[in-house]
Amino acid sequence: MTSFFESDSSSNVAEYSVSELSGSIKRTLEQAFEHVRVRGEISGYRGPHSSGHAYFALKDDRARMEAVIWKGTFARLKFRPEEGMEVIATGRVTTFPGSSKYQIVIDSLEPAGAGALMAMIEERKRKLAAEGLFDAARKRPLPFMPKVIGVVTSPTGAVIRDILHRIADRFPVHVVVWPVRVQGDGACDEIEAAIRGFNALEIGGAIPRPEVLIVARGGGSLEDLWCFNDEAVVRAAAASAIPLISAVGHETDWTLIDYAADQRAPTPTGAAEMAVPVKADLEAQVANLSARLQAAATRQMDHRRHALRALARALPSLDQLLALPRRRFDEAAAGLGRGLQINTANKRRSFERIEAHLRPELLTTKIRDQRRHLVEAMSKAERCVERQLDRRQARVSAADASLRALPSRLASQIHRASDRIAGLSARADGAMAAEMRRLKGALAAQDRVLQSLSYRNVLQRGFALVRDASGEPVKQAAAVTEGMALSLEFADGRVSAVAGEEGAPPAPAPKKRSARTAEPTKQGSLF
């Protein structure tokens, strides 16, 4: 009875569909938490989705809440969310019925105080410094007198006018301005693209490639200068192949790009002063150096002239210089005739010694020996040729004899092959007959086994096989209904029958016919 009443009372509770209940919870949450401010740490942030929306979570040490920033709201944010940043989010709480989760739809986002931003900057500074982006060894010296200067700044502010004015006063050069936004949405991407774009310019191209870059912005709060603390901008500044001057804010303002730049200027005007020298000072310095160079050249010429005169006085006269070589020449000329006579006499004696060994008999003997050697070589060659001819003739005779004996050998080989083939044929016939006998015996054994297992042997003993209209055997009487067409198979043939009522007298048996000419006869009930 108790279970009956409990079941009856539960049936009075209103039923909701899942969609209705989810919608009711959604409306309740949105009405109760229409406008809230939540403080927490960003977790799971991977940047905006391909649709432009951003999905992440806000968490503290005990709870976690899903969050979403729609595309339009994300474009109006003053700074980009980052993983691990502590923020204060303003928005409304709602649910997503598809997964039964609640989330906050953020309308505005701000860092949780300047201390949080400074902590994040310090953490990013330590990370980039550990990678070596701030090392002094990476910094390049600025060119002394650049021909082209690239400036990355806003085209409408006072900064660009101060830089151009200061460059024009000191040393007019070609200035290329890459206009960017220095605050707000998209500023970080534009500054990074400008630095990389200047580095991508080709030397001698349509747009001249700068020899030094100036990244400049006026003063402002920490939030206003936030894009110059962006990691992508800092990495672009550190990777710049063109020397870069950072001129962001006033002298007391420090951003991460100042550490990555090759030089830091306290103000944009100071950056222009670092980039180019003063033309008037250079002209005065050049004039001073020119005067000093001319005076030094005059003094050097006078000093060399006096030294040359002193050396000329110390040199000996021409007669003194040629006296010793002239004496050596005279001595050599005096001994030249006597040496020629002695050399001629020595050559004559050597010729006479060689002449004494040359006689006609020696030449005749040598010719006789060469003729004898030639005759012997010719006789040896003739004998070799005769032996080669004899060997070749013997080989030809042997080959001729082999060819003459070839028909008789072939006939004997053919006869032996024929006898062997006949023997193999007889063996094959015997083996084939034996195999046929074996196969016939096996077939007869299988046939005997099949006959012993055949149901026809049972029919020979007086039994009959009952089949239905489809030819399937009927194994039970319960499967037979009145008027059912049946086929009875006996040992000598088949007859058709129709099932009747139980206990009906059987019809008289038909006359026995031959198994070949008998036709099925109609009969009444079998029961």
Secondary structure as UniProt FT lines:
FT   HELIX           2..10
FT   TURN            11..12
FT   HELIX           18..32
FT   STRAND          36..43
FT   TURN            50..51
FT   STRAND          54..59
FT   STRAND          64..69
FT   HELIX           71..76
FT   TURN            83..84
FT   STRAND          86..96
FT   TURN            97..100
FT   STRAND          101..111
FT   HELIX           114..130
FT   TURN            131..134
FT   HELIX           136..138
FT   STRAND          148..153
FT   HELIX           158..170
FT   STRAND          174..179
FT   TURN            185..186
FT   HELIX           187..200
FT   TURN            203..204
FT   STRAND          212..217
FT   TURN            222..225
FT   HELIX           226..229
FT   HELIX           231..238
FT   STRAND          244..248
FT   TURN            251..252
FT   HELIX           256..260
FT   STRAND          263..264
FT   HELIX           268..275
FT   HELIX           279..314
FT   HELIX           318..356
FT   HELIX           360..453
FT   HELIX           456..460
FT   TURN            461..462
FT   STRAND          465..467
FT   TURN            469..470
FT   HELIX           477..479
FT   TURN            482..483
FT   STRAND          485..490
FT   TURN            491..492
FT   STRAND          493..498
FT   TURN            502..503
FT   TURN            515..517
//
